[in-house]
Amino acid sequence: MIGWRGAVRGAVTGPSVTYGVIAVCCAVFVISPVSGLNPVFGTGDALLTAQSGYFERWGVIPEELISSSPDALLTPLTALFVHGSWLHLLGNMLFLFVFGAMAEERLGQLEFALFYAGCGYLALLAYAVANAESDQTLVGASGAISGVLGAFLYLFPRARVTSLFPFLFFLPLRFPAWIVLIFWFVLQWLAAQGAGSGPGVAYLAHLVGFGVGFLYAWGRFRRSTRVKAQAAATEGERQP
């Protein structure tokens, strides 16, 4: 039996940053006007107006960020906790849940928190620079989570991840992480070729975040032996 001291120590040293980010993102979404669950924002046109103002207040607007507005300089951080729909939120949190815990345990809590925020900020900044004249709002943790995926690819390339592919009738199949993540990266790159600066998915932010995460892990751990994730612990049993 594990005593209470061991249980507390395990909770403190576990992937608390990953789970904390997930909890905060979910809580922020539920109380926001986007979820539709908070009666404070009303319904109909009033709700739509509240949602628009919410995105403009906390999201990244490229033309404002590039103009170096003091308030806008913080939006790449606040935007990491704002999501545009239930699907957007759940998709991002699932990826973070699957890949974040092992990356955090390898980096450590403080370093992982700074790494996560840094990848997200740089990813959104890069998108803003590439679309400097855009007034479309950008929100979501995708850039930061893409950084986690990039680091995971370098640190745990052989970890086995259970994935579902639509063209294979959603059959759950297990592949090494390097296959899943490189396949994901190629899809993002192909999608970015046809993406414009209007509303939609910011694929460029995904690519930049992934690249920053991979290069950081390479620079940080290139002189040490990579972790051999023989069974990928419990993470390998979850689907991205």
C-alpha positions in Angstrom: 0.0 0.0 0.0 1.3 3.5 -0.9 1.1 5.9 2.1 -0.4 9.4 1.9 3.1 10.9 1.6 3.8 8.8 -1.5 0.4 9.7 -3.0 1.0 13.5 -2.4 4.5 13.2 -3.8 3.2 11.5 -6.9 0.5 14.1 -7.4 3.0 16.9 -7.1 5.6 15.4 -9.4 3.1 14.2 -12.0 2.1 16.0 -15.2 0.2 18.7 -13.3 0.9 21.4 -15.8 -0.6 19.4 -18.6 -3.7 18.6 -16.6 -3.8 22.1 -15.2 -3.8 23.6 -18.7 -6.6 21.2 -19.8 -8.7 22.2 -16.7 -8.2 25.9 -17.2 -9.0 25.7 -21.0 -12.2 23.8 -20.2 -13.3 26.1 -17.4 -12.6 29.2 -19.5 -14.6 27.8 -22.4 -17.6 26.8 -20.3 -18.0 30.2 -18.7 -17.3 32.0 -22.0 -20.1 33.1 -24.4 -18.8 30.6 -26.9 -20.1 27.5 -25.0 -23.6 28.8 -24.9 -24.0 27.5 -21.4 -23.6 30.8 -19.5 -27.0 32.6 -19.3 -25.3 35.9 -18.5 -24.6 36.4 -22.3 -28.2 35.9 -23.3 -29.3 34.3 -26.6 -29.7 35.2 -30.3 -28.0 38.5 -31.4 -26.9 39.3 -27.9 -25.0 36.1 -27.7 -23.4 36.6 -31.1 -22.3 40.1 -30.1 -20.8 38.8 -26.9 -18.9 36.1 -28.7 -17.5 38.6 -31.3 -16.4 40.9 -28.5 -14.9 38.0 -26.6 -12.7 36.9 -29.5 -11.6 40.4 -30.2 -10.7 41.0 -26.5 -8.7 37.9 -25.9 -7.7 36.6 -29.4 -4.8 37.6 -31.7 -5.6 40.1 -34.4 -2.5 40.1 -36.7 -2.7 43.8 -37.8 -2.9 45.0 -34.2 -0.2 42.6 -32.9 2.2 43.8 -35.6 1.5 47.4 -34.8 3.0 46.6 -31.4 0.0 47.8 -29.4 0.8 47.2 -25.7 -2.4 45.3 -25.1 -2.0 43.2 -28.3 1.4 42.0 -27.2 -0.3 39.8 -24.5 -2.9 38.3 -26.8 -0.7 35.4 -28.0 -0.8 34.2 -24.4 -4.4 34.8 -23.7 -5.4 33.3 -27.0 -3.9 30.0 -25.9 -6.9 29.5 -23.5 -9.6 30.6 -25.9 -11.3 28.2 -28.3 -13.9 28.8 -31.0 -16.2 25.8 -30.5 -16.7 22.6 -28.6 -15.0 20.6 -31.4 -12.0 23.0 -31.4 -11.6 22.6 -27.6 -12.0 18.9 -27.4 -9.7 18.2 -30.3 -6.9 20.3 -28.8 -7.3 19.0 -25.3 -7.3 15.4 -26.5 -3.9 15.9 -28.3 -2.5 17.6 -25.2 -3.8 14.8 -22.9 -2.2 12.1 -25.1 1.2 13.7 -25.7 1.6 16.3 -23.0 2.1 14.2 -19.9 5.2 12.3 -21.2 6.8 15.5 -22.6 6.2 17.3 -19.3 7.7 14.4 -17.3 10.8 14.6 -19.5 11.2 18.4 -19.4 10.0 19.0 -15.8 7.0 21.1 -14.8 8.5 24.6 -14.9 10.4 24.1 -18.1 7.4 22.5 -19.7 5.2 25.4 -18.8 7.6 27.9 -20.2 8.1 25.7 -23.3 4.4 25.4 -23.9 3.8 29.1 -23.6 6.8 29.9 -25.7 5.8 27.6 -28.5 2.3 29.0 -28.5 3.5 32.6 -28.5 6.0 32.1 -31.4 3.5 30.1 -33.4 0.9 32.9 -33.2 3.4 35.6 -33.7 4.7 33.9 -36.9 1.1 33.6 -38.2 0.6 37.3 -37.5 3.8 38.3 -39.3 2.8 36.3 -42.3 -0.7 37.8 -42.3 0.2 41.3 -41.1 -2.8 43.0 -42.7 -5.4 40.5 -41.5 -8.1 41.7 -39.1 -9.4 38.1 -38.5 -9.1 36.9 -34.9 -7.0 33.9 -34.1 -7.6 31.8 -31.0 -6.7 28.4 -29.7 -3.9 26.3 -28.1 -3.0 24.6 -31.4 0.3 26.3 -31.8 1.5 25.4 -28.3 0.2 21.8 -28.6 1.9 21.5 -32.0 5.1 22.4 -30.1 4.4 19.5 -27.7 4.0 17.2 -30.7 7.3 18.3 -32.2 9.1 17.7 -28.9 7.4 14.3 -28.5 8.6 13.3 -31.9 12.2 13.9 -31.0 12.0 12.5 -27.4 9.7 9.4 -28.0 9.8 8.5 -31.7 9.1 4.8 -31.0 6.3 5.3 -28.5 3.2 3.5 -29.9 0.1 5.6 -30.3 -3.4 4.3 -31.0 -4.9 6.3 -33.8 -8.2 6.4 -35.8 -8.1 7.1 -39.5 -11.3 8.0 -41.4 -10.2 6.3 -44.6 -9.7 3.1 -42.7 -13.3 3.1 -41.3 -12.0 4.5 -38.0 -10.4 1.3 -37.0 -8.1 1.7 -34.0 -4.6 1.0 -35.1 -1.3 1.3 -33.2 1.6 3.0 -34.9 5.0 4.3 -33.7 4.7 8.0 -32.8 7.1 9.0 -35.6 4.7 7.7 -38.2 1.6 9.4 -36.6 3.3 12.7 -36.1 5.1 12.9 -39.4 1.8 12.0 -41.1 0.1 14.8 -39.1 2.8 17.3 -40.1 2.5 16.5 -43.8 -1.2 17.0 -43.6 -0.8 20.4 -41.9 1.8 21.4 -44.6 -0.5 20.4 -47.5 -3.4 22.2 -45.9 -1.3 25.3 -45.4 -0.6 25.5 -49.1 -4.3 26.3 -49.8 -5.0 28.3 -46.7 -5.6 32.0 -46.9 -5.6 34.8 -44.3 -9.4 34.6 -43.8 -11.3 32.7 -41.2 -10.3 29.1 -40.8 -7.6 26.9 -39.4 -4.2 28.6 -38.9 -2.1 25.8 -40.4 1.0 28.0 -40.5 0.9 28.4 -36.7 0.7 24.6 -36.4 3.8 24.1 -38.6 5.8 26.8 -36.7 4.8 25.5 -33.3 5.8 21.9 -34.4 9.1 23.1 -35.7 9.9 25.2 -32.6 9.1 22.2 -30.4 11.2 19.8 -32.3 14.2 22.1 -32.5 14.0 22.9 -28.8 13.9 19.2 -27.8 16.8 18.6 -30.2 18.9 21.4 -28.8 18.0 20.5 -25.2 18.6 16.7 -25.4 20.8 16.1 -28.4 23.8 15.2 -26.2 21.8 12.7 -24.1 20.4 9.4 -24.9 16.8 9.5 -26.1 14.2 7.9 -23.9 13.2 4.5 -25.1 9.5 4.3 -24.7 9.0 0.6 -25.0 5.3 0.6 -24.3 4.7 4.4 -24.1 3.2 3.8 -20.7 -0.5 4.5 -20.7 -0.2 7.3 -23.2 0.2 4.8 -26.0 -3.3 3.5 -25.4 -5.0 6.8 -26.0 -6.1 8.1 -29.4 -5.0 11.5 -30.7 
